[in-house]
Amino acid sequence: MAAPSGRSGCCAWALLVPAALLCLAARAAAGPGTAPGEAPSTAEFDVRPGGGVHSFSRSLGDYSCSFTYSAQGGTNEQWQMTVGVSEDSGLFSCSIWRPQGKSYLFFTQFKAEVKGAKIEHAMAYSQAATGALNDIPLKQEEFGVTETTVSHREGKFRFELSKLMIVAKPSRDEL
């Protein structure tokens, strides 16, 4: 179950994702008393145009998230990646976005990949919420979701990307 399907699934995920992210933000604010290595981590990085393939990744405990992309046009843009684990260790999240909202780069490809967890929900946006602007999601046909990746769909993706959000459950080997 990678991406929600149908109207009711979409609405349920629309409620679950903000709740999960609020839990992770509360955990980040907790600071002292959180287990070492488990507090959410945010890092800034430059998204560089020029057509080359670039990657950025972050790890947190047993989990990691990587963002690989190729973009054209303009100049470097400042982006951020936040990784976090819920207090009960039941969810891992990875958010990749441009804090200024809309990217002006022309993305020719993108892929976000998680390790140590299986994706429960993922969404990609052409515009990230900032100020009075709202998130604008990509159309479902523009990107695909597997158990561990979110990536553009060749021939369907319209080259606009400003935010990716992933919520995943830990991979556990069942006996």
Residue frames as a rotation matrix with the C-alpha (Angstrom) as fourth column:
MET 1
0.586 0.810 0.000 0.00
0.810 -0.586 0.000 0.00
0.000 0.000 -1.000 0.00
ALA 2
-0.479 -0.876 0.053 2.15
0.878 -0.477 0.039 2.85
-0.009 0.066 0.998 -1.25
ALA 3
-0.975 0.184 0.124 -0.14
-0.166 -0.976 0.142 5.66
0.147 0.118 0.982 -2.31
PRO 4
-0.493 0.860 0.133 -3.74
-0.044 0.128 -0.991 6.17
-0.869 -0.494 -0.026 -1.27
SER 5
-0.950 0.270 0.158 -6.41
0.193 0.109 0.975 5.31
0.246 0.957 -0.156 -3.80
GLY 6
-0.091 0.996 -0.019 -9.95
0.817 0.085 0.570 6.52
0.569 0.036 -0.822 -4.08
ARG 7
0.097 0.238 0.966 -11.57
-0.131 -0.959 0.250 9.51
0.987 -0.151 -0.062 -2.41
SER 8
0.937 0.329 0.116 -11.94
-0.147 0.073 0.986 8.05
0.316 -0.942 0.117 1.09
GLY 9
0.503 -0.833 -0.230 -8.31
0.864 0.483 0.140 6.91
-0.006 -0.270 0.963 1.17
CYS 10
-0.208 -0.564 0.799 -7.18
0.567 -0.735 -0.371 10.35
0.797 0.376 0.473 0.08
CYS 11
0.418 0.454 0.787 -9.16
-0.338 -0.726 0.598 12.04
0.843 -0.516 -0.150 2.83
ALA 12
0.969 -0.098 -0.227 -7.86
0.245 0.506 0.827 9.64
0.034 -0.857 0.514 5.47
TRP 13
0.121 -0.991 0.059 -4.28
0.982 0.111 -0.151 10.28
0.143 0.076 0.987 4.38
ALA 14
-0.028 -0.085 0.996 -4.93
0.235 -0.969 -0.076 14.01
0.972 0.232 0.047 4.29
LEU 15
0.787 0.337 0.517 -5.67
-0.415 -0.330 0.848 13.78
0.457 -0.882 -0.120 8.02
LEU 16
0.881 -0.442 -0.169 -2.95
0.463 0.727 0.507 11.24
-0.101 -0.525 0.845 8.91
VAL 17
0.159 -0.905 0.394 0.01
0.808 -0.110 -0.578 13.00
0.567 0.411 0.714 7.33
PRO 18
0.087 -0.150 0.985 -0.42
-0.280 -0.952 -0.121 16.36
0.956 -0.265 -0.125 9.12
ALA 19
0.898 0.269 0.349 -0.99
-0.404 0.189 0.895 14.49
0.175 -0.944 0.278 12.40
ALA 20
0.715 -0.693 -0.096 2.18
0.699 0.711 0.074 12.45
0.017 -0.120 0.993 11.91
LEU 21
-0.036 -0.758 0.651 4.17
0.568 -0.552 -0.611 15.55
0.822 0.348 0.450 11.04
LEU 22
0.433 0.243 0.868 2.81
-0.502 -0.735 0.456 17.39
0.749 -0.633 -0.196 14.09
CYS 23
0.994 -0.108 -0.015 3.95
0.080 0.627 0.775 14.48
-0.074 -0.771 0.632 16.28
LEU 24
0.326 -0.933 0.154 7.40
0.908 0.263 -0.325 14.68
0.262 0.245 0.933 14.73
ALA 25
0.004 -0.297 0.955 7.53
0.097 -0.950 -0.296 18.45
0.995 0.093 0.025 15.21
ALA 26
0.793 0.318 0.520 6.52
-0.474 -0.213 0.854 18.06
0.383 -0.924 -0.018 18.87
ARG 27
0.823 -0.554 -0.122 9.27
0.555 0.743 0.374 15.50
-0.117 -0.375 0.920 19.28
ALA 28
0.048 -0.827 0.560 11.77
0.713 -0.364 -0.599 17.96
0.700 0.428 0.572 17.77
ALA 29
0.220 0.109 0.969 10.65
-0.352 -0.918 0.183 20.65
0.910 -0.381 -0.164 20.22
ALA 30
0.957 0.182 -0.224 11.09
0.111 0.484 0.868 18.20
0.267 -0.856 0.443 23.11
GLY 31
0.349 -0.907 0.235 14.89
-0.624 -0.412 -0.664 18.51
0.699 0.085 -0.710 22.84
PRO 32
-0.647 -0.651 0.397 16.36
-0.719 0.347 -0.603 17.25
0.255 -0.675 -0.692 26.14
GLY 33
-0.207 0.537 0.818 15.07
-0.601 0.590 -0.540 13.84
-0.772 -0.603 0.201 27.12
THR 34
0.800 0.413 -0.435 14.80
-0.594 0.440 -0.674 12.52
-0.087 0.797 0.597 23.59
ALA 35
0.663 -0.563 0.493 16.88
0.350 0.816 0.460 9.49
-0.661 -0.133 0.738 22.81
PRO 36
-0.139 -0.800 -0.584 20.22
-0.382 -0.501 0.777 10.32
-0.914 0.331 -0.236 21.14
GLY 37
-0.941 -0.339 0.008 20.05
-0.099 0.297 0.950 10.13
-0.325 0.893 -0.313 17.36
GLU 38
-0.487 0.824 0.291 16.23
0.862 0.507 0.006 10.05
-0.142 0.254 -0.957 17.30
ALA 39
0.003 0.476 -0.879 15.41
0.209 -0.860 -0.465 13.77
-0.978 -0.182 -0.102 17.28
PRO 40
0.779 0.326 0.536 14.28
0.578 -0.042 -0.815 15.04
-0.243 0.944 -0.221 13.87
SER 41
-0.221 -0.933 -0.284 17.05
0.466 -0.356 0.810 16.52
-0.857 0.046 0.514 11.80
THR 42
0.887 0.453 0.090 16.84
0.316 -0.452 -0.834 19.29
-0.337 0.768 -0.544 9.19
ALA 43
-0.225 -0.973 -0.049 19.62
0.512 -0.161 0.844 20.09
-0.829 0.165 0.534 6.76
GLU 44
0.634 0.338 -0.695 19.88
-0.340 -0.685 -0.644 22.70
-0.694 0.645 -0.320 4.04
PHE 45
-0.257 -0.719 0.646 21.30
0.531 0.453 0.716 21.91
-0.807 0.527 0.266 0.62
ASP 46
-0.314 0.079 -0.946 21.57
-0.640 -0.754 0.150 23.54
-0.701 0.652 0.287 -2.79
VAL 47
0.433 0.413 0.802 19.57
0.501 0.630 -0.594 22.22
-0.750 0.658 0.066 -5.72
ARG 48
-0.320 -0.733 -0.600 21.89
-0.229 -0.555 0.800 22.91
-0.919 0.393 0.010 -8.63
PRO 49
0.817 0.561 -0.131 20.79
-0.231 0.110 -0.967 23.32
-0.528 0.820 0.219 -12.24
GLY 50
-0.086 -0.873 -0.481 22.97
-0.885 -0.154 0.438 22.41
-0.457 0.464 -0.759 -15.18
GLY 51
0.430 0.400 -0.809 21.56
-0.810 0.567 -0.150 19.05
0.399 0.720 0.568 -16.22
GLY 52
-0.597 -0.700 -0.392 23.83
-0.411 0.687 -0.599 16.85
0.689 -0.196 -0.698 -14.09
VAL 53
0.455 0.704 -0.546 22.41
0.144 0.547 0.825 14.26
0.879 -0.454 0.148 -11.72
HIS 54
-0.541 -0.577 0.612 22.88
-0.482 -0.383 -0.788 15.25
0.689 -0.721 -0.071 -8.06
SER 55
0.205 0.587 -0.783 21.97
0.444 0.657 0.609 13.59
0.872 -0.473 -0.126 -4.76
PHE 56
-0.457 -0.265 0.849 21.51
-0.667 -0.530 -0.524 14.60
0.589 -0.806 0.065 -1.14
SER 57
0.158 0.539 -0.827 20.78
0.213 0.800 0.561 12.27
0.964 -0.265 0.011 1.78
ARG 58
-0.249 -0.137 0.959 20.20
-0.881 -0.379 -0.283 12.19
0.402 -0.915 -0.026 5.52
SER 59
-0.282 0.123 -0.951 20.12
0.241 0.969 0.054 9.35
0.928 -0.214 -0.303 8.00
LEU 60
-0.123 0.275 0.954 18.47
-0.923 -0.385 -0.009 9.00
0.365 -0.881 0.301 11.37
GLY 61
0.078 0.075 0.994 19.12
-0.675 0.738 -0.003 5.82
-0.734 -0.670 0.108 13.34
ASP 62
-0.389 -0.171 0.905 18.27
0.277 0.915 0.292 2.83
-0.878 0.365 -0.309 11.16
TYR 63
0.543 0.728 0.418 16.59
0.668 -0.074 -0.740 4.96
-0.508 0.682 -0.527 8.49
SER 64
-0.625 -0.673 -0.395 17.79
0.273 -0.662 0.698 7.07
-0.731 0.329 0.598 5.60
CYS 65
0.642 0.761 0.094 16.31
0.441 -0.265 -0.858 9.23
-0.628 0.592 -0.506 2.89
SER 66
-0.574 -0.817 -0.046 17.98
0.406 -0.333 0.851 10.28
-0.711 0.470 0.523 -0.35
PHE 67
0.640 0.693 -0.332 16.90
0.092 -0.498 -0.862 12.76
-0.763 0.522 -0.382 -3.01
THR 68
-0.524 -0.759 0.387 18.33
0.481 0.112 0.870 12.41
-0.703 0.641 0.306 -6.52
TYR 69
0.612 0.762 -0.211 17.47
0.328 -0.488 -0.809 14.89
-0.720 0.426 -0.548 -9.25
SER 70
-0.593 -0.660 0.462 18.47
0.776 -0.315 0.546 16.65
-0.215 0.682 0.699 -12.43
ALA 71
0.478 0.755 -0.449 17.37
0.607 -0.653 -0.453 20.25
-0.635 -0.056 -0.770 -13.10
GLN 72
-0.337 -0.500 0.798 17.85
0.912 -0.383 0.146 23.00
0.233 0.777 0.585 -15.67
GLY 73
0.239 0.449 0.861 17.60
0.450 -0.837 0.312 26.79
0.861 0.313 -0.402 -15.71
GLY 74
0.873 0.248 0.421 18.24
-0.156 -0.675 0.721 29.59
0.463 -0.695 -0.550 -13.26
THR 75
-0.225 -0.933 0.282 20.75
-0.616 -0.088 -0.783 29.44
0.755 -0.350 -0.555 -10.41
ASN 76
-0.774 -0.127 -0.621 21.16
0.322 0.765 -0.558 27.34
0.545 -0.632 -0.551 -7.28
GLU 77
0.190 0.846 0.499 18.14
-0.450 -0.376 0.810 27.19
0.872 -0.378 0.310 -4.99
GLN 78
-0.798 -0.379 0.470 18.27
-0.570 0.219 -0.792 26.62
0.197 -0.899 -0.390 -1.23
TRP 79
0.214 0.827 -0.520 16.23
-0.370 0.562 0.740 23.53
0.904 0.034 0.426 -0.25
GLN 80
-0.337 -0.277 0.900 15.79
-0.941 0.124 -0.315 21.60
-0.025 -0.953 -0.302 3.01
MET 81
-0.080 0.319 -0.944 15.43
-0.133 0.935 0.327 17.96
0.988 0.152 -0.033 4.00
THR 82
-0.227 0.082 0.970 13.94
-0.972 -0.082 -0.221 16.92
0.061 -0.993 0.098 7.33
VAL 83
-0.237 0.154 -0.959 13.97
-0.065 0.983 0.174 13.35
0.969 0.104 -0.222 8.59
GLY 84
-0.420 0.151 0.895 12.21
-0.894 -0.241 -0.379 12.24
0.158 -0.959 0.236 11.76
VAL 85
-0.661 0.243 -0.710 10.92
0.227 0.967 0.120 9.25
0.716 -0.082 -0.694 13.69
SER 86
0.304 0.851 0.429 7.69
-0.347 -0.320 0.881 9.30
0.887 -0.416 0.198 15.70
GLU 87
-0.053 -0.320 0.946 7.95
-0.985 -0.141 -0.103 8.93
0.166 -0.937 -0.308 19.46
ASP 88
0.521 0.317 0.793 6.72
-0.525 0.851 0.005 5.33
-0.673 -0.419 0.610 19.32
SER 89
-0.550 -0.833 -0.060 9.14
-0.475 0.253 0.843 4.59
-0.687 0.492 -0.534 16.43
GLY 90
-0.017 0.656 0.755 6.14
0.425 0.688 -0.588 3.56
-0.905 0.311 -0.291 14.34
LEU 91
0.876 0.314 0.365 6.65
0.462 -0.334 -0.822 6.12
-0.136 0.889 -0.437 11.56
PHE 92
-0.324 -0.931 -0.167 9.64
0.651 -0.347 0.675 7.54
-0.686 0.110 0.719 9.70
SER 93
0.797 0.603 0.025 9.17
0.436 -0.547 -0.714 10.75
-0.417 0.581 -0.699 7.71
CYS 94
-0.475 -0.874 0.100 11.22
0.702 -0.309 0.641 12.49
-0.530 0.375 0.761 5.08
SER 95
0.738 0.664 -0.121 10.31
0.487 -0.648 -0.585 15.92
-0.467 0.373 -0.802 3.76
ILE 96
-0.495 -0.835 0.241 12.19
0.761 -0.283 0.584 17.64
-0.419 0.472 0.776 0.97
TRP 97
0.565 0.791 0.234 11.15
0.819 -0.503 -0.277 21.16
-0.102 0.348 -0.932 -0.01
ARG 98
-0.501 -0.570 0.651 12.02
0.614 -0.764 -0.197 24.65
0.610 0.301 0.733 -1.10
PRO 99
-0.417 0.339 -0.843 11.20
0.822 -0.255 -0.510 26.92
-0.388 -0.905 -0.172 1.88
GLN 100
-0.841 0.077 -0.535 10.51
-0.199 -0.965 0.174 29.88
-0.503 0.252 0.827 -0.45
GLY 101
0.125 0.992 0.032 7.57
-0.419 0.081 -0.904 27.96
-0.899 0.099 0.426 -1.93
LYS 102
0.940 0.316 0.131 7.77
0.001 0.381 -0.924 27.60
-0.342 0.869 0.358 -5.68
SER 103
-0.094 -0.970 0.222 10.89
0.353 0.176 0.919 26.39
-0.931 0.165 0.326 -7.43
TYR 104
0.570 0.230 -0.789 11.78
-0.558 -0.596 -0.577 28.11
-0.603 0.769 -0.212 -10.67
LEU 105
-0.589 -0.807 -0.030 13.97
-0.625 0.433 0.649 25.25
-0.511 0.401 -0.760 -11.86
PHE 106
0.385 0.588 -0.712 12.95
-0.901 0.406 -0.151 22.87
0.200 0.700 0.686 -14.61
PHE 107
-0.144 -0.416 0.898 13.32
-0.651 0.723 0.231 19.34
-0.745 -0.551 -0.375 -13.14
THR 108
-0.145 0.041 -0.989 14.03
-0.907 0.393 0.149 16.69
0.394 0.919 -0.020 -15.76
GLN 109
0.083 0.211 -0.974 13.95
0.145 0.964 0.222 13.88
0.986 -0.160 0.050 -13.19
PHE 110
-0.216 -0.205 0.955 13.60
-0.908 -0.317 -0.273 13.22
0.359 -0.926 -0.117 -9.46
LYS 111
0.249 0.300 -0.921 13.61
0.133 0.931 0.339 10.30
0.959 -0.207 0.192 -7.08
ALA 112
-0.069 -0.222 0.973 13.35
-0.959 -0.253 -0.126 10.15
0.274 -0.941 -0.196 -3.29
GLU 113
0.154 0.033 -0.987 14.24
-0.067 0.997 0.023 6.84
0.986 0.062 0.156 -1.68
VAL 114
0.387 -0.013 0.922 13.91
-0.915 -0.127 0.382 5.60
0.113 -0.992 -0.061 1.89
LYS 115
-0.214 -0.474 -0.854 15.89
-0.171 0.879 -0.445 2.77
0.962 0.050 -0.269 3.44
GLY 116
-0.980 -0.149 -0.135 14.89
0.082 0.319 -0.944 0.87
0.183 -0.936 -0.300 6.57
ALA 117
-0.460 0.883 -0.096 11.18
-0.123 -0.171 -0.978 1.61
-0.879 -0.438 0.187 6.05
LYS 118
-0.656 0.380 0.652 8.34
0.755 0.356 0.551 1.01
-0.023 0.854 -0.520 3.58
ILE 119
-0.964 0.254 0.076 6.36
-0.236 -0.953 0.188 3.94
0.121 0.164 0.979 2.24
GLU 120
-0.483 0.872 -0.076 2.80
0.718 0.345 -0.604 4.23
-0.500 -0.346 -0.793 3.53
HIS 121
0.731 0.682 0.007 2.07
0.580 -0.616 -0.533 7.61
-0.359 0.393 -0.846 1.99
ALA 122
-0.505 -0.856 -0.113 3.94
0.642 -0.459 0.614 9.94
-0.577 0.238 0.781 -0.36
MET 123
0.706 0.698 0.121 3.05
0.615 -0.520 -0.594 13.14
-0.351 0.493 -0.796 -2.13
ALA 124
-0.528 -0.819 0.224 4.83
0.818 -0.420 0.392 15.46
-0.227 0.391 0.892 -4.54
TYR 125
0.499 0.693 -0.520 4.00
0.578 -0.713 -0.396 19.13
-0.645 -0.103 -0.757 -5.00
SER 126
0.165 -0.397 0.903 4.63
0.866 -0.379 -0.325 21.73
0.471 0.836 0.281 -7.69
GLN 127
-0.078 -0.172 0.982 4.36
-0.251 -0.950 -0.186 24.48
0.965 -0.261 0.031 -5.05
ALA 128
-0.448 -0.127 -0.885 5.13
0.773 0.443 -0.455 24.34
0.450 -0.887 -0.100 -1.32
ALA 129
0.656 0.755 -0.002 2.98
0.618 -0.535 0.576 26.26
0.434 -0.379 -0.818 1.14
THR 130
-0.552 -0.743 -0.380 4.53
0.834 -0.478 -0.276 29.52
0.023 -0.469 0.883 2.29
GLY 131
-0.962 0.226 -0.152 2.89
-0.196 -0.962 -0.193 32.68
-0.190 -0.156 0.969 3.56
ALA 132
-0.129 0.988 -0.087 -0.56
-0.701 -0.153 -0.696 32.90
-0.701 -0.028 0.712 1.96
LEU 133
-0.128 0.023 -0.992 0.23
-0.912 0.389 0.126 30.24
0.389 0.921 -0.029 -0.66
ASN 134
0.559 0.393 0.730 -0.98
-0.642 0.762 0.081 26.66
-0.524 -0.514 0.679 -0.34
ASP 135
-0.555 -0.637 0.535 0.64
-0.180 0.720 0.671 23.38
-0.812 0.276 -0.514 -1.35
ILE 136
0.380 0.613 -0.693 -0.24
-0.889 0.034 -0.458 22.46
-0.257 0.790 0.557 -4.93
PRO 137
0.097 -0.347 0.933 0.07
-0.155 0.920 0.359 18.69
-0.983 -0.179 0.036 -5.45
LEU 138
-0.780 -0.323 -0.536 1.29
-0.600 0.146 0.786 17.14
-0.176 0.935 -0.308 -8.66
LYS 139
0.373 0.863 -0.340 -1.27
-0.916 0.402 0.013 15.09
0.148 0.306 0.940 -10.54
GLN 140
0.494 -0.125 0.861 -1.11
-0.428 0.826 0.366 11.40
-0.757 -0.549 0.354 -9.60
GLU 141
0.926 -0.112 0.360 -0.03
0.349 0.617 -0.705 10.44
-0.144 0.779 0.611 -13.13
GLU 142
0.729 -0.666 0.159 3.08
-0.454 -0.644 -0.616 12.67
0.513 0.377 -0.772 -12.87
PHE 143
-0.323 -0.861 0.392 4.84
-0.901 0.153 -0.406 10.54
0.290 -0.485 -0.825 -10.25
GLY 144
0.378 0.388 -0.841 4.96
-0.179 0.922 0.345 6.96
0.908 0.020 0.418 -9.05
VAL 145
0.092 -0.273 0.957 5.31
-0.995 -0.071 0.075 5.42
0.047 -0.959 -0.278 -5.60
THR 146
0.096 -0.113 -0.989 6.80
-0.098 0.988 -0.123 2.03
0.990 0.109 0.084 -4.76
GLU 147
0.713 0.156 -0.684 7.54
0.589 0.396 0.704 0.49
0.381 -0.905 0.190 -1.36
THR 148
0.217 -0.747 -0.628 10.73
0.832 -0.195 0.519 2.55
-0.510 -0.635 0.580 -1.07
THR 149
-0.798 -0.599 0.059 10.74
0.529 -0.650 0.546 5.27
-0.289 0.467 0.835 -3.76
VAL 150
0.523 0.798 -0.299 8.82
0.401 -0.539 -0.741 8.26
-0.752 0.268 -0.602 -5.09
SER 151
-0.595 -0.803 0.002 9.88
0.339 -0.249 0.907 9.28
-0.728 0.541 0.421 -8.59
HIS 152
-0.259 0.443 -0.858 8.84
-0.744 -0.658 -0.115 11.16
-0.615 0.609 0.500 -11.71
ARG 153
0.261 0.366 0.893 7.01
0.392 0.805 -0.445 9.31
-0.882 0.466 0.066 -14.46
GLU 154
-0.766 -0.642 -0.014 8.76
0.189 -0.246 0.951 9.63
-0.614 0.726 0.310 -17.79
GLY 155
-0.830 0.404 0.386 6.57
0.374 -0.112 0.921 11.47
0.415 0.908 -0.058 -20.31
LYS 156
0.215 0.963 -0.165 3.97
0.769 -0.062 0.637 12.44
0.603 -0.264 -0.753 -17.67
PHE 157
0.110 -0.276 -0.955 5.94
0.865 -0.447 0.229 14.63
-0.490 -0.851 0.190 -15.24
ARG 158
0.747 0.324 0.580 5.55
0.597 -0.711 -0.371 18.34
0.292 0.624 -0.725 -16.09
PHE 159
-0.033 -0.963 0.266 8.99
0.638 -0.225 -0.737 19.40
0.770 0.145 0.622 -14.78
GLU 160
0.029 0.091 0.995 7.71
-0.537 -0.838 0.093 21.33
0.843 -0.537 0.025 -11.73
LEU 161
0.298 0.032 -0.954 8.74
0.669 0.706 0.233 20.23
0.681 -0.708 0.189 -8.23
SER 162
-0.006 -0.293 0.956 8.89
-0.455 -0.851 -0.263 22.19
0.891 -0.436 -0.128 -4.98
LYS 163
-0.208 -0.002 0.978 8.18
-0.970 0.130 -0.206 19.61
-0.126 -0.992 -0.029 -2.27
LEU 164
-0.135 0.180 -0.974 8.16
-0.225 0.952 0.207 15.87
0.965 0.247 -0.088 -1.55
MET 165
-0.138 0.117 0.984 6.71
-0.990 -0.017 -0.137 14.29
0.001 -0.993 0.118 1.58
ILE 166
-0.162 0.017 -0.987 7.09
-0.236 0.970 0.055 10.66
0.958 0.242 -0.153 2.62
VAL 167
0.084 0.182 0.980 5.66
-0.987 0.152 0.057 8.82
-0.138 -0.972 0.192 5.62
ALA 168
-0.022 -0.214 -0.977 6.94
-0.482 0.858 -0.177 5.26
0.876 0.467 -0.122 6.02
LYS 169
0.848 0.256 0.464 6.62
-0.529 0.444 0.723 2.39
-0.021 -0.859 0.512 8.46
PRO 170
-0.099 -0.956 0.275 9.74
-0.900 0.204 0.385 0.60
-0.425 -0.210 -0.881 9.66
SER 171
0.223 0.044 -0.974 10.65
-0.619 0.778 -0.107 -2.52
0.753 0.627 0.201 7.71
ARG 172
-0.043 -0.212 0.976 10.42
-0.914 0.403 0.047 -5.40
-0.403 -0.890 -0.212 10.12
ASP 173
-0.596 -0.187 -0.781 11.34
-0.530 0.822 0.207 -8.96
0.603 0.537 -0.590 9.33
GLU 174
0.334 0.797 0.504 8.46
-0.942 0.261 0.211 -11.15
0.037 -0.545 0.837 10.44
LEU 175
-0.769 -0.599 0.223 9.26
-0.621 0.783 -0.040 -14.60
-0.150 -0.169 -0.974 11.81
